[in-house]
Amino acid sequence: MTQSEPLFGDLDEAMAALARDLKSDGGPQISTMRNYRFAILPYLPSEEFKLRRRILQLTEELRADGWAVLPISLQKLLLERIRKTGPENIEHLISRERRLFERDPERALTHLREKIAPHIEGPNGIAADVGRLIGEFAEKNPGMADQSLVVIGRAGALYPFFRSSALLKHIDGKTSNIPVVLLYPGKREDQSGLSFMCELPADRDYRPRIYP
């Protein structure tokens, strides 16, 4: 296989491996690095609804076994941030994007990127919201790091503005050693490259394990 060939993998295989490693004797084993409990589960965007069903099934199984599970929707966090800017600002953003799109779609995308990027990027962007939610989750479930899981999903709603590698860097050290799994819509290229939504150039700036 050449370096640029995509590694699509099998979603069911990846989910089975993830569940097995989470329930491992001695605590979750989703990473080979001590005190770095992050993992990425890539899936084809066309399998979004299948992925949600598999995650719901895993969540129910873990909770039945006494686990605490926190699902985090990046889409919800972004919408909450945008709503806080006020209805007038939102209406202005939408109307201007429409006008720009009629003349130059690329310019319209650039405009959206300039307006939305501050809500997403950097340590004070969505990463801050994710870190806060995980911190609150850890406080509510003290001493349960080996029986807790955070699942970060709905990343596709942030396309094309999102860089998952940056998100994981910004929340590193803020998870109370709770296992965190990022659901990644895209394709895997070679052993460490991930192409967001199967559209963007592969990003290889990753430390976490990529399943399966």
N, C-alpha and C positions, 0 to 999 in steps of 0.2 A: 504494500500500500504506500503510495507517495505521501509526502508531507501535507499536500493540499487536499487530499481526498477526505470527504466528510465521514465522520463516524456516527451514524445515526443511532445505533444501539437499539435496544428493545425496552419500552417503558415498563412492561410487566417484570422483566428481568431486573431493571434498575430499582423498582419499588420493592421487589423481594429482597434484594441485597441490602437496601436501606433498612427495611424492617428487621432483617436478621442482625445487622450491625447495631441498631438501636437497642435491641433486646439482648445483646451479648452479655454473657456472664462477666461480672466485674464492672458493668456499666457500659454506656454507649461507646462504640468504637468506630465512629464515622470519620475519624482522622487519625493519622499516624503521629501527629504532633501533639505533645503534651500541652494541656491548657490552650488548645486551639481547636475548639469543637465546631468547625464550620464545614459544610459540604454543599455541593451544587448538584442538582438533579436536572439535567437538560432534557427537553422533550420537544418534539416537532410542534410548531404552532397549530397545525391541523389537529393535534391530539389534545387541545386545551380541555375539552369537556371530559375526555377519558381521564386525563390527569387529575381533574378535580374529583372525579368519582373515586379514583384510587387513593387520593390523599384523604378524602372523607372517610373511606373505609379504614385506612391506617389510623386515623385520629380516633375513630370509635373503638378500635381494638385496643389502642394504648390507654384510652380513658377507662375502658372496662377493666384494665389491669392496674388501675390506680395512678396512671400518669396524669400530669397536667400538660395540656397542649395549648399553645397560643398561636392562632393563625393571624398573620398580618397581611393586609391587602395594600400594596403600594398604590393601586388605583384610588382607593378610598382616601389614603393620606394626601395624595396630590389634590384630589377634588376638595378636600377640607381646606387645604392651604389656599386654593384659588377662591373658594367661597368667602374666605375671610377678607379678601381684598375688596369685597363689596359688589353689589349687583350692577352698579353703574360702570365700574371698572371692567367687569366681565362682559357686559354688553358692548362696551367700546372695543375690547379685545376681539370679540367675535366679528363685529361689523368691519373693523379695519382688516382683519384677516381675509374676509370675503372680498373686500375691495382690492386688496393686493393680489389675491389669487386670480382674479379676473385678468389682471395685467401681466403678472409674472408669478407662477406657482412657487418657484424657488425663492423668490423674495418673500412671499407669504410665510414659507417655512422658516426662513431666517428670522423674520419678525417674531414668530411664535417661540422660536428657540431663545431669543433674547429675553422674552417676557417670562417664559416658563422655567428656563434653566436655573434661575436663582432659587426657585422652590425645590429643585431636585438636587442640584450639585452641592458639593462641599460639605464640611462637617455641620453646617447650620441648615442644610437642606433636609431632604426626607430622612437622611441618616439620623438626624437629631430626633425626629419623631419615632423612628424605629428603636433607637437606643432608649428613649423614654419609656416606650411601651414594654420593652424587655425588662427594664429596671423595675417598673411597677409589678410586672409578672413575677419577677424573682422575689420581691418583697412579700407578695401574697402567698408564695410557695417556698418558704425558707427550708433549707436543707434538702431540697428535692432535685438538685441538679442532675442526678443520675436517673431521675424519672420525670424529666421535663423535656419539652421539645418546643422550639419556635419554628414555624413554617412561614417563610416570606414568599408570597405569591402575587399574581396579577401584575407582573412586571411588563407584560406586553402592552399594557395601557400607557406606558411611558415611552414607547418607541416613537421617534428615534433619539430621544433626549437622554436616555439612561445608560449609565455604565455601572454594571453590577460589581465589578472589581473595586471601584471606588467606594461603593456603599459598604462592602464588607470591610474595607480598610478603616472606614470611619467608625464602625461599630465594634471593631476589635478592642478588647479590653473593657467593654461595657455590657457584657452578656452574663456576668456572674458564672461563667463556665457552663452555661446551659447550651446544649446542642442546638445549632441553628442550621436549617436547611433552606437554601434559596432555590426556588423553582424557576428554571431558566428556559424561556421559549426561544429555541434556536437550534443550532446544530454544532456538533463537536468536530473540530478539525485537528488532526494528530492527537497527541496525548493531553495537551493543556490548552489548546485554542478553542474558543467559543465564539460563534457568529450569532449576534443578537438578531432574533426573528428570521434567521437564515438570509439576512440581507446585508448587514454591516460587515466590514472586514473583521476577521477573527481577532479577538483580544486574547493575548496570552499572559496577561498580568494577573495570574491567579495562584494562590497558595492552597486553597481548600481542595479536598478530594472531589473529583468529578465522577458521578455514578453512571453506570455500574462499575 
